[in-house]
């Protein structure tokens, strides 16, 4: 016993000495970061902790911006490893001038210094055909936790069209001990900024001919990853920066208003919508004598059939389009080039159309801020305004219906570009009455419990998005393989699958499936147990005992209507039938009902699900609504044989 305690005591003394030795140099100014000094409050829910971050943006003039980043991150576990890497892109508009890095162990002792030969320099082309974009990447590949990484980076932008943004807490699972942004400008420079979830104003200072702005946060805890939360960017602390006037290559512009921003974009691409003579002839052959709507349809179909999306990013190609002649001769282009080409064809046909800047992506409808004109776009589409309505065109997708935006570009602020400048408008939003799934199921159960099922479904608007992608990218064989993995029933075989897609401003898909489900009905003695909801069960259950922090975000509204008819073997009578369920909540209305006439079971189910953002305080009611649906969807009928 004495020997054991002595060893433990000796170990403790040794450990303390090591810690003291490691901490000691810190008082002499060495950058040592012991993980043991992280407060417990910052470790909760965290996979990594930013110990220190200092970002300085120095705007020397509209064509010269210098950025320095110094950050230290402690990685607590393997899931936090994504925060341990250095990765940044560069091109002809941006230069990564230097990168330094150090790896520290749990005690804060240096383990390894970054060697320049360890930095990977990779092509950033991705799916692009040609690109100047490149990526510098480094990772220490250290799997002993916790450990700490430190990076110091110097960057130069030879423009000020867009400026870095500061988001000290990049994800929910990352805590922040300290982070600071400092922007230094000439005194006569007009800096525009917008803060998100930041209290107070920046600390301003004057130093000779310069003015500085400083924002700082301390002790931001990680937060739990909660289901159905708004996108993190809407909840995180951030500072967005934008110039009043700027330069990019030989171009100059201003962006105090959306009109000014659009004017610059228009000038940047002016004169690039001229078609070659052979294409002018083709346009007239296709459209002469047609109505406006028919012209748009004909030319959009031509675009989809004769071009393909391939990104080409050379020089300032990320912002300036390749001209219409390029697309006509090559048969491909990026979103700007294809949109510009579509506008050029419509112009030749006498139809007014404009290119439109948009931030595309599912659940990213909140990125463009109406009150802060700035470069926050990643995609371009086309709109053709008419006397009664506007036709929207996605020019990079060869299969999407004309006029349909879907979740990728629908229901968000976009910037229409024309000779007058920029105008901020919204793309179409799709309502509950438009996002509909109607399904009719006819099934027959045999004495053995095996069931044959015929399913006819119609999906419309947003309810077609996922299915449309699969139908237009997979072979019939791959579709059948995928259907076998969906998990309709515990054991089943897909006998046939067919569909018809109708393309329109509100597209819809009709789908037919035939399935044989083995042992679907459970038979015990004289009793047969059946779940009448065959195809549309709520999959989500929510915990009701947690304290909700984030608001609730339900991305869109939709309506499902299911009717199921099941023929059971002769001689069975109902012993127990689930009661009818009717649920009403701020999030929607749900109902289900079972009736039995002779040997035919009829099950009906409907849900009107409301999208939107709701306060965190209503999470308990949401959990009750979802969990009640989950239970009702799995209710069983008990039949007994006479």
C-alpha positions as CSV (number, residue, x, y, z in Angstrom):
1,X,0.0,0.0,0.0
2,X,2.8,2.4,1.0
3,X,4.7,1.7,-2.2
4,X,1.7,2.3,-4.4
5,X,0.9,5.6,-2.8
6,X,4.6,6.6,-3.1
7,X,4.5,5.9,-6.8
8,X,1.3,7.9,-7.2
9,X,2.8,10.8,-5.3
10,X,6.0,10.7,-7.3
11,X,4.0,10.7,-10.5
12,X,1.9,13.7,-9.4
13,X,5.0,15.7,-8.4
14,X,6.6,14.9,-11.7
15,X,3.5,16.0,-13.6
16,X,3.3,19.2,-11.7
17,X,7.0,20.0,-12.3
18,X,6.5,19.4,-16.0
19,X,3.5,21.7,-16.1
20,X,5.4,24.4,-14.2
21,X,8.3,24.0,-16.5
22,X,6.1,24.3,-19.5
23,X,4.2,27.3,-18.1
24,X,7.3,29.0,-16.9
25,X,8.6,30.2,-20.3
26,X,5.2,31.7,-21.0
27,X,6.0,34.5,-18.5
28,X,9.0,35.2,-20.7
29,X,6.8,35.8,-23.7
30,X,6.9,32.3,-25.4
31,X,3.6,31.2,-27.0
32,X,2.7,28.2,-24.8
33,X,-0.8,27.0,-24.6
34,X,-1.5,24.2,-22.0
35,X,-4.8,22.5,-22.6
36,X,-5.3,22.2,-18.9
37,X,-5.9,26.0,-18.6
38,X,-9.0,25.9,-20.8
39,X,-12.0,26.6,-18.5
40,X,-14.5,23.7,-18.2
41,X,-17.2,26.0,-19.4
42,X,-15.5,26.2,-22.9
43,X,-15.0,22.4,-23.1
44,X,-18.7,21.6,-22.8
45,X,-20.2,20.6,-26.2
46,X,-16.8,21.5,-27.8
47,X,-14.5,19.5,-30.1
48,X,-12.1,22.4,-30.3
49,X,-11.3,25.7,-28.6
50,X,-9.9,28.8,-30.3
51,X,-7.4,30.0,-27.7
52,X,-6.3,33.1,-29.5
53,X,-7.2,34.7,-32.8
54,X,-6.0,38.0,-34.2
55,X,-7.0,39.1,-37.7
56,X,-5.8,42.4,-39.1
57,X,-7.1,43.8,-42.4
58,X,-5.1,46.7,-43.6
59,X,-6.5,48.6,-46.6
60,X,-3.7,50.6,-48.1
61,X,-5.8,51.7,-51.1
62,X,-8.6,50.3,-53.2
63,X,-6.2,48.1,-55.1
64,X,-4.0,46.8,-52.2
65,X,-5.4,45.0,-49.1
66,X,-3.1,43.1,-46.7
67,X,-4.5,40.5,-44.3
68,X,-2.6,38.8,-41.4
69,X,-4.1,36.0,-39.4
70,X,-2.6,34.6,-36.2
71,X,-4.7,31.8,-34.6
72,X,-4.2,29.1,-32.0
73,X,-6.7,26.2,-31.7
74,X,-6.7,23.4,-29.2
75,X,-8.1,20.2,-30.6
76,X,-10.0,18.2,-27.9
77,X,-10.8,15.0,-29.8
78,X,-10.8,13.4,-33.2
79,X,-14.1,15.2,-34.3
80,X,-12.3,18.5,-33.8
81,X,-9.5,17.5,-36.2
82,X,-11.2,19.5,-39.0
83,X,-10.3,22.7,-37.1
84,X,-6.6,21.7,-37.0
85,X,-5.9,22.2,-40.6
86,X,-4.7,25.3,-42.6
87,X,-6.5,25.7,-45.9
88,X,-6.9,28.7,-48.1
89,X,-7.3,29.5,-51.8
90,X,-5.5,31.9,-54.0
91,X,-5.6,33.2,-57.6
92,X,-4.5,36.1,-59.6
93,X,-6.5,38.4,-57.4
94,X,-5.2,37.0,-54.1
95,X,-1.7,36.0,-53.0
96,X,-0.8,33.9,-49.9
97,X,2.6,35.4,-49.0
98,X,3.6,33.3,-46.1
99,X,2.4,30.5,-43.8
100,X,4.0,29.5,-40.4
101,X,2.8,26.8,-38.1
102,X,3.6,25.1,-34.8
103,X,2.2,21.9,-33.2
104,X,2.0,21.7,-29.4
105,X,1.2,18.8,-27.1
106,X,-1.3,18.7,-24.3
107,X,1.1,20.5,-21.9
108,X,1.7,23.3,-24.5
109,X,5.2,22.2,-25.4
110,X,6.2,22.6,-29.0
111,X,6.3,19.2,-30.9
112,X,6.8,20.2,-34.5
113,X,7.3,23.3,-36.7
114,X,5.7,23.6,-40.1
115,X,8.2,23.2,-43.0
116,X,7.3,24.9,-46.2
117,X,7.8,21.6,-48.0
118,X,4.9,20.2,-45.9
119,X,2.4,22.6,-47.4
120,X,0.4,21.1,-50.2
121,X,-0.2,23.4,-53.2
122,X,-3.2,22.0,-55.1
123,X,-5.3,22.9,-58.0
124,X,-8.6,24.5,-57.0
125,X,-10.3,23.7,-60.3
126,X,-12.5,21.0,-58.9
127,X,-15.2,20.5,-61.5
128,X,-13.9,23.5,-63.5
129,X,-12.5,22.8,-66.9
130,X,-9.8,25.6,-66.5
131,X,-9.1,27.6,-63.5
132,X,-6.4,29.9,-61.9
133,X,-7.7,28.9,-58.5
134,X,-5.2,27.0,-56.3
135,X,-5.3,25.9,-52.7
136,X,-2.7,25.7,-50.0
137,X,-3.3,23.0,-47.4
138,X,-1.5,21.7,-44.3
139,X,-2.3,19.3,-41.5
140,X,0.1,18.1,-38.8
141,X,-1.6,14.6,-38.6
142,X,-1.3,14.4,-34.8
143,X,-3.8,12.0,-33.2
144,X,-2.9,12.4,-29.5
145,X,-5.6,14.5,-27.8
146,X,-5.7,17.2,-26.7
147,X,-3.1,19.0,-28.8
148,X,-2.8,22.6,-30.1
149,X,-2.0,24.1,-33.5
150,X,-0.8,27.6,-34.2
151,X,-0.8,29.3,-37.6
152,X,0.4,32.7,-38.8
153,X,-0.6,33.7,-42.3
154,X,0.0,36.7,-44.5
155,X,-2.3,37.4,-47.5
156,X,-2.4,40.2,-50.1
157,X,-5.4,41.1,-52.2
158,X,-4.7,43.2,-55.3
159,X,-8.3,44.4,-55.3
160,X,-11.0,45.5,-52.8
161,X,-14.1,44.2,-54.6
162,X,-14.7,41.8,-51.7
163,X,-13.1,41.9,-48.2
164,X,-12.7,39.2,-45.6
165,X,-15.4,38.6,-43.1
166,X,-14.9,37.7,-39.4
167,X,-16.8,34.8,-37.9
168,X,-14.8,33.8,-34.8
169,X,-17.0,30.8,-34.0
170,X,-17.3,28.9,-37.3
171,X,-19.4,26.0,-36.0
172,X,-21.5,25.1,-33.0
173,X,-18.9,22.7,-31.7
174,X,-16.1,25.2,-31.6
175,X,-15.6,27.4,-28.4
176,X,-13.7,30.6,-28.4
177,X,-11.5,31.9,-25.7
178,X,-10.5,35.1,-27.5
179,X,-10.8,36.4,-31.0
180,X,-10.2,39.9,-32.4
181,X,-10.6,41.6,-35.8
182,X,-8.8,44.9,-36.5
183,X,-9.4,46.8,-39.7
184,X,-6.9,49.6,-40.6
185,X,-7.8,52.1,-43.3
186,X,-6.6,55.5,-44.5
187,X,-8.5,58.3,-42.7
188,X,-10.3,59.3,-45.9
189,X,-11.4,55.7,-46.7
190,X,-15.0,54.9,-46.3
191,X,-15.3,51.5,-44.7
192,X,-18.8,49.9,-44.7
193,X,-19.5,47.1,-42.2
194,X,-22.4,45.2,-40.7
195,X,-22.3,43.2,-37.5
196,X,-24.4,40.1,-36.9
197,X,-25.1,39.0,-33.3
198,X,-22.5,41.4,-31.9
199,X,-23.2,43.7,-29.1
200,X,-21.8,47.3,-29.2
201,X,-19.8,49.2,-31.7
202,X,-16.2,48.7,-32.8
203,X,-13.4,50.5,-30.9
204,X,-12.1,53.1,-33.2
205,X,-8.6,54.6,-33.0
206,X,-6.5,57.1,-35.0
207,X,-2.8,56.8,-35.7
208,X,-1.3,59.4,-37.9
209,X,-2.9,59.0,-41.3
210,X,-4.7,55.8,-40.4
211,X,-8.0,54.9,-38.7
212,X,-8.6,51.6,-37.0
213,X,-11.7,49.6,-36.1
214,X,-11.5,46.7,-33.6
215,X,-14.1,44.1,-32.7
216,X,-13.4,41.4,-30.0
217,X,-15.1,38.6,-28.3
218,X,-14.1,36.4,-25.4
219,X,-15.4,33.2,-23.8
220,X,-17.9,32.1,-26.4
221,X,-19.0,28.6,-25.3
222,X,-19.8,25.9,-27.8
223,X,-23.5,25.1,-28.2
224,X,-25.2,21.8,-28.7
225,X,-26.0,20.7,-32.3
226,X,-29.8,20.9,-32.1
227,X,-32.2,19.5,-34.7
228,X,-34.1,21.8,-37.0
229,X,-32.0,24.9,-36.2
230,X,-31.5,27.9,-38.5
231,X,-28.3,27.9,-40.4
232,X,-25.3,28.6,-38.2
233,X,-24.4,31.8,-40.2
234,X,-27.6,33.4,-39.0
235,X,-26.8,32.7,-35.3
236,X,-23.0,33.2,-35.1
237,X,-21.2,36.4,-34.3
238,X,-19.9,38.0,-37.4
239,X,-18.6,41.2,-38.9
240,X,-19.1,41.7,-42.7
241,X,-16.9,44.2,-44.5
242,X,-17.5,46.0,-47.8
243,X,-16.0,49.0,-49.6
244,X,-17.7,52.1,-50.6
245,X,-15.4,52.3,-53.7
246,X,-13.1,49.6,-55.0
247,X,-10.9,48.4,-57.8
248,X,-10.5,45.1,-59.5
249,X,-7.9,44.7,-62.3
250,X,-8.5,47.8,-64.5
251,X,-12.1,48.3,-63.3
252,X,-13.3,50.7,-60.7
253,X,-16.7,50.8,-59.0
254,X,-18.8,51.7,-56.0
255,X,-21.3,49.6,-54.0
256,X,-23.0,52.0,-51.6
257,X,-26.3,50.8,-53.1
258,X,-27.5,47.8,-55.0
259,X,-28.0,50.0,-58.0
260,X,-24.3,50.9,-57.9
261,X,-23.2,47.3,-57.4
262,X,-25.3,46.2,-60.4
263,X,-24.0,49.0,-62.5
264,X,-20.4,47.8,-62.0
265,X,-21.4,44.2,-62.8
266,X,-23.1,45.4,-66.0
267,X,-20.1,47.4,-67.1
268,X,-17.8,44.5,-66.3
269,X,-19.8,42.3,-68.8
270,X,-20.9,45.0,-71.2
271,X,-20.6,44.1,-74.9
272,X,-20.2,40.3,-74.3
273,X,-23.7,39.4,-75.4
274,X,-23.1,39.6,-79.2
275,X,-23.9,36.4,-81.0
276,X,-22.0,35.2,-84.1
277,X,-23.9,35.5,-87.4
278,X,-24.7,31.8,-87.6
279,X,-26.3,31.8,-84.2
280,X,-28.4,34.9,-85.1
281,X,-29.7,33.0,-88.0
282,X,-30.5,29.9,-85.8
283,X,-32.4,32.1,-83.3
284,X,-34.6,33.6,-86.0
285,X,-35.2,30.1,-87.6
286,X,-36.3,28.9,-84.1
287,X,-38.4,31.8,-83.0
288,X,-39.7,34.0,-85.9
289,X,-43.5,34.2,-85.8
290,X,-43.8,32.8,-82.2
291,X,-45.3,34.5,-79.1
292,X,-43.0,35.8,-76.3
293,X,-43.7,32.7,-74.2
294,X,-43.0,30.4,-77.1
295,X,-39.8,32.1,-78.0
296,X,-38.5,31.7,-74.4
297,X,-39.5,28.0,-74.4
298,X,-37.9,27.3,-77.7
299,X,-34.6,29.0,-76.9
300,X,-34.4,27.6,-73.4
301,X,-34.8,24.1,-74.9
302,X,-32.1,24.9,-77.4
303,X,-29.8,26.0,-74.6
304,X,-30.4,22.8,-72.6
305,X,-29.9,20.6,-75.7
306,X,-26.8,22.3,-77.1
307,X,-24.7,23.4,-74.1
308,X,-23.4,22.0,-70.9
309,X,-22.1,23.5,-67.7
310,X,-18.4,23.5,-67.2
311,X,-16.8,26.2,-65.2
312,X,-14.0,28.2,-66.7
313,X,-12.3,30.6,-64.2
314,X,-9.3,32.5,-65.7
315,X,-8.1,36.0,-64.8
316,X,-11.2,37.7,-63.3
317,X,-13.4,35.0,-64.8
318,X,-15.0,34.5,-61.5
319,X,-16.8,37.8,-62.1
320,X,-16.5,38.5,-65.8
321,X,-18.2,36.3,-68.2
322,X,-16.9,34.6,-71.3
323,X,-18.7,36.1,-74.3
324,X,-21.6,34.7,-76.2
325,X,-19.4,33.8,-79.2
326,X,-17.2,31.6,-76.9
327,X,-20.2,29.6,-75.7
328,X,-21.7,29.3,-79.2
329,X,-18.4,27.9,-80.6
330,X,-17.4,25.7,-77.6
331,X,-20.9,24.5,-76.5
332,X,-20.1,25.0,-72.8
333,X,-19.6,27.7,-70.1
334,X,-20.1,28.5,-66.5
335,X,-23.2,30.0,-64.9
336,X,-22.3,33.5,-66.0
337,X,-21.4,32.5,-69.6
338,X,-24.5,30.3,-70.1
339,X,-26.8,33.0,-68.6
340,X,-25.2,35.7,-70.7
341,X,-25.6,33.4,-73.8
342,X,-29.3,32.9,-73.0
343,X,-29.8,36.6,-72.6
344,X,-28.1,37.2,-76.0
345,X,-30.4,34.7,-77.7
346,X,-33.5,36.2,-76.2
347,X,-32.3,39.7,-77.1
348,X,-31.8,38.6,-80.7
349,X,-35.4,37.2,-80.6
350,X,-36.7,40.5,-79.3
351,X,-37.3,39.4,-75.8
352,X,-36.1,41.5,-72.9
353,X,-34.0,39.5,-70.4
354,X,-31.4,40.2,-67.7
355,X,-28.7,38.3,-65.9
356,X,-29.4,37.8,-62.1
357,X,-26.9,37.3,-59.3
358,X,-28.0,34.9,-56.6
359,X,-26.5,33.0,-53.6
360,X,-27.6,29.5,-54.5
361,X,-28.0,26.4,-52.2
362,X,-30.6,24.7,-50.2
363,X,-31.6,26.4,-46.9
364,X,-29.4,29.4,-47.8
365,X,-32.2,31.9,-48.6
366,X,-31.0,34.4,-46.0
367,X,-27.4,35.1,-47.2
368,X,-28.0,38.2,-49.2
369,X,-28.7,41.1,-46.9
370,X,-31.0,43.7,-48.3
371,X,-29.6,46.5,-46.2
372,X,-25.9,45.7,-46.9
373,X,-24.9,45.9,-50.6
374,X,-21.9,43.6,-50.9
375,X,-20.5,40.7,-52.9
376,X,-22.4,37.7,-51.3
377,X,-23.3,35.8,-54.5
378,X,-22.1,32.5,-55.9
379,X,-24.3,31.9,-59.0
380,X,-26.1,33.5,-61.9
381,X,-29.5,32.9,-63.5
382,X,-31.7,34.7,-66.0
383,X,-35.1,36.5,-65.7
384,X,-37.3,37.6,-68.6
385,X,-39.8,40.1,-67.2
386,X,-43.2,40.2,-68.9
387,X,-46.3,42.3,-68.6
388,X,-48.0,39.9,-66.3
389,X,-45.3,37.7,-64.9
390,X,-41.5,37.0,-64.9
391,X,-39.9,33.9,-66.3
392,X,-36.9,32.7,-64.3
393,X,-34.3,30.4,-66.0
394,X,-31.7,28.2,-64.5
395,X,-29.2,27.9,-67.3
396,X,-26.7,25.4,-65.9
397,X,-29.2,22.5,-65.6
398,X,-30.1,20.7,-68.8
399,X,-33.2,18.9,-67.3
400,X,-34.9,21.4,-65.0
401,X,-38.3,22.8,-66.1
402,X,-38.4,26.3,-67.5
403,X,-39.4,28.9,-65.0
404,X,-38.9,26.6,-62.0
405,X,-36.4,27.6,-59.3
406,X,-36.8,24.9,-56.6
407,X,-34.9,24.9,-53.4
408,X,-31.6,25.8,-55.1
409,X,-32.5,29.3,-56.1
410,X,-36.1,29.8,-55.0
411,X,-37.4,32.2,-52.3
412,X,-34.4,34.5,-51.8
413,X,-33.2,37.9,-52.6
414,X,-31.4,38.2,-56.0
415,X,-29.9,41.1,-57.9
416,X,-31.2,41.8,-61.4
417,X,-28.5,43.4,-63.6
418,X,-29.2,45.7,-66.5
419,X,-28.1,49.0,-68.0
420,X,-29.8,50.9,-65.1
421,X,-27.8,49.1,-62.5
422,X,-28.9,46.5,-59.9
423,X,-32.4,45.9,-58.5
424,X,-32.9,43.6,-55.5
425,X,-36.0,41.4,-55.8
426,X,-37.0,37.9,-54.7
427,X,-37.4,34.7,-56.6
428,X,-40.6,32.7,-56.4
429,X,-41.5,31.0,-53.1
430,X,-43.5,27.7,-53.2
431,X,-46.5,27.4,-51.0
432,X,-48.0,24.4,-49.2
433,X,-50.7,24.2,-51.8
434,X,-48.0,23.8,-54.5
435,X,-45.6,21.4,-52.7
436,X,-48.0,18.5,-52.7
437,X,-47.6,14.7,-52.6
438,X,-50.8,12.7,-53.4
439,X,-50.4,8.9,-53.0
440,X,-52.9,6.1,-53.6
441,X,-51.9,2.6,-52.5
442,X,-53.7,-0.6,-53.3
443,X,-52.5,-3.7,-51.4
444,X,-53.5,-7.3,-50.9
445,X,-52.4,-9.5,-47.9
446,X,-52.3,-13.2,-48.3
447,X,-52.8,-15.8,-45.6
448,X,-49.0,-16.2,-45.3
449,X,-48.6,-12.5,-44.4
450,X,-47.1,-11.7,-47.8
451,X,-48.4,-8.5,-49.4
452,X,-48.5,-7.2,-53.0
453,X,-48.6,-3.4,-53.3
454,X,-49.3,-1.1,-56.1
455,X,-48.4,2.6,-55.5
456,X,-49.4,5.6,-57.6
457,X,-47.9,8.9,-56.5
458,X,-47.9,12.4,-57.8
459,X,-45.3,14.9,-56.5
460,X,-45.3,18.6,-57.4
461,X,-43.0,21.6,-57.0
462,X,-40.4,21.2,-54.2
463,X,-41.6,17.7,-53.6
464,X,-40.1,16.8,-57.0
465,X,-36.6,18.1,-56.4
466,X,-34.8,15.0,-55.0
467,X,-36.7,12.6,-57.3
468,X,-36.1,14.8,-60.3
469,X,-32.3,14.6,-59.7
470,X,-32.4,10.8,-59.4
471,X,-34.6,10.3,-62.5
472,X,-32.4,12.4,-64.7
473,X,-29.0,11.2,-63.5
474,X,-29.4,7.4,-62.9
475,X,-30.1,4.5,-65.3
476,X,-33.2,2.4,-64.8
477,X,-31.0,-0.3,-63.4
478,X,-29.5,2.1,-60.8
479,X,-32.9,3.4,-59.9
480,X,-34.2,-0.2,-59.2
481,X,-31.1,-0.9,-57.1
482,X,-31.7,2.3,-55.1
483,X,-35.4,1.4,-54.5
484,X,-34.3,-1.9,-53.0
485,X,-32.2,0.1,-50.5
486,X,-34.9,2.6,-49.5
487,X,-36.4,0.3,-46.8
488,X,-40.1,0.5,-47.7
489,X,-40.6,-2.7,-45.7
490,X,-38.4,-5.1,-43.7
491,X,-38.2,-7.5,-46.6
492,X,-39.5,-6.7,-50.1
493,X,-38.9,-6.9,-53.8
494,X,-39.5,-4.2,-56.3
495,X,-41.4,-5.8,-59.2
496,X,-41.7,-2.7,-61.5
497,X,-41.0,1.0,-61.5
498,X,-42.2,3.7,-63.9
499,X,-42.7,7.4,-64.0
500,X,-43.7,10.4,-66.1
501,X,-42.2,13.8,-65.5
502,X,-44.2,16.9,-66.6
503,X,-42.1,20.0,-66.9
504,X,-43.8,23.4,-66.3
505,X,-43.4,26.4,-64.0
506,X,-44.8,24.1,-61.3
507,X,-43.4,20.7,-62.4
508,X,-44.9,17.4,-61.3
509,X,-43.9,13.7,-61.4
510,X,-46.2,10.7,-61.6
511,X,-44.7,7.6,-60.2
512,X,-45.8,3.9,-60.2
513,X,-44.3,1.2,-58.1
514,X,-45.2,-2.5,-57.7
515,X,-43.8,-4.2,-54.7
516,X,-44.0,-7.6,-53.0
517,X,-43.4,-7.4,-49.3
518,X,-42.6,-10.7,-47.5
519,X,-44.0,-11.3,-44.0
520,X,-45.4,-7.8,-43.8
521,X,-48.4,-8.9,-41.7
522,X,-47.4,-10.6,-38.4
523,X,-49.4,-13.7,-37.8
524,X,-49.6,-15.2,-34.2
525,X,-52.1,-18.0,-33.8
526,X,-55.5,-16.7,-35.0
527,X,-54.4,-13.1,-35.0
528,X,-53.0,-11.0,-37.8
529,X,-51.2,-7.6,-37.0
530,X,-51.0,-5.0,-39.8
531,X,-49.7,-1.4,-39.9
532,X,-52.0,0.3,-42.4
533,X,-49.7,3.2,-43.1
534,X,-47.6,1.4,-45.7
535,X,-45.5,4.2,-47.4
536,X,-45.4,7.5,-45.6
537,X,-44.3,7.3,-41.9
538,X,-42.9,10.2,-40.1
539,X,-39.2,9.4,-39.4
540,X,-38.3,12.1,-36.9
541,X,-38.7,11.8,-33.1
542,X,-37.6,14.6,-30.9
543,X,-36.3,14.6,-27.3
544,X,-38.6,16.5,-25.0
545,X,-36.4,16.7,-21.9
546,X,-33.7,19.1,-23.3
547,X,-33.5,22.8,-22.9
548,X,-33.7,24.4,-26.4
549,X,-31.2,27.2,-27.2
550,X,-31.7,27.8,-31.0
551,X,-34.9,28.9,-32.7
552,X,-36.7,26.3,-34.8
553,X,-36.3,26.4,-38.6
554,X,-38.6,24.4,-40.8
555,X,-37.4,24.9,-44.4
556,X,-40.6,24.9,-46.4
557,X,-44.3,24.1,-46.3
558,X,-45.8,21.0,-47.9
559,X,-48.9,18.8,-48.0
560,X,-49.1,15.0,-48.1
561,X,-52.3,13.1,-48.8
562,X,-52.3,9.3,-48.6
563,X,-55.1,6.8,-49.3
564,X,-54.3,3.2,-48.6
565,X,-56.7,0.3,-49.5
566,X,-55.7,-3.1,-48.1
567,X,-57.6,-6.3,-49.0
568,X,-57.2,-9.0,-46.2
569,X,-57.9,-12.7,-46.4
570,X,-61.5,-13.8,-45.9
571,X,-62.5,-14.9,-42.4
572,X,-60.7,-12.1,-40.5
573,X,-62.6,-9.6,-38.4
574,X,-61.2,-6.6,-36.5
575,X,-60.3,-7.0,-32.9
576,X,-58.6,-3.7,-32.4
577,X,-58.6,-0.6,-34.6
578,X,-56.5,2.5,-34.0
579,X,-58.5,5.5,-33.0
580,X,-58.7,8.4,-35.5
581,X,-56.0,10.9,-34.8
582,X,-56.4,14.7,-35.3
583,X,-53.5,17.0,-34.3
584,X,-53.3,20.7,-34.6
585,X,-50.3,22.9,-33.8
586,X,-48.6,26.1,-35.0
587,X,-46.4,23.8,-37.1
588,X,-49.3,22.1,-39.0
589,X,-52.3,19.9,-39.0
590,X,-52.3,16.1,-39.1
591,X,-55.0,13.5,-39.4
592,X,-55.2,9.7,-39.8
593,X,-58.2,7.3,-39.8
594,X,-58.9,3.6,-40.3
595,X,-62.2,2.1,-41.5
596,X,-62.9,-1.5,-42.3
597,X,-65.8,-2.8,-44.5
598,X,-65.9,-6.5,-45.0
599,X,-62.4,-7.6,-45.8
600,X,-61.2,-4.2,-47.1
601,X,-59.2,-1.8,-44.8
602,X,-59.2,1.9,-45.8
603,X,-56.5,4.1,-44.3
604,X,-56.3,7.8,-44.9
605,X,-53.6,10.2,-43.8
606,X,-52.9,13.8,-44.4
607,X,-50.5,16.5,-43.1
608,X,-50.3,20.2,-43.8
609,X,-46.8,21.0,-42.6
610,X,-45.9,24.7,-42.2
611,X,-42.4,26.1,-42.8
612,X,-41.0,29.1,-41.1
613,X,-38.9,30.1,-38.1
614,X,-40.3,29.7,-34.6
615,X,-39.1,30.6,-31.1
616,X,-37.0,28.1,-29.1
617,X,-39.7,28.3,-26.4
618,X,-42.1,26.4,-28.7
619,X,-39.8,23.4,-29.0
620,X,-41.8,21.4,-26.5
621,X,-44.9,21.8,-28.6
622,X,-43.0,20.8,-31.8
623,X,-41.7,17.7,-30.1
624,X,-45.2,16.8,-29.0
625,X,-46.5,17.3,-32.5
626,X,-43.8,15.2,-34.2
627,X,-43.8,12.5,-31.6
628,X,-47.6,12.1,-31.8
629,X,-47.3,11.8,-35.6
630,X,-44.6,9.2,-35.2
631,X,-46.7,7.1,-32.9
632,X,-49.9,7.5,-34.9
633,X,-48.0,6.5,-38.1
634,X,-47.0,3.2,-36.6
635,X,-50.4,2.2,-35.1
636,X,-51.5,-1.4,-35.8
637,X,-54.7,-3.1,-36.6
638,X,-55.4,-6.4,-34.8
639,X,-57.4,-8.9,-36.8
640,X,-58.7,-12.3,-35.5
641,X,-59.8,-15.2,-37.6
642,X,-63.2,-16.6,-36.9
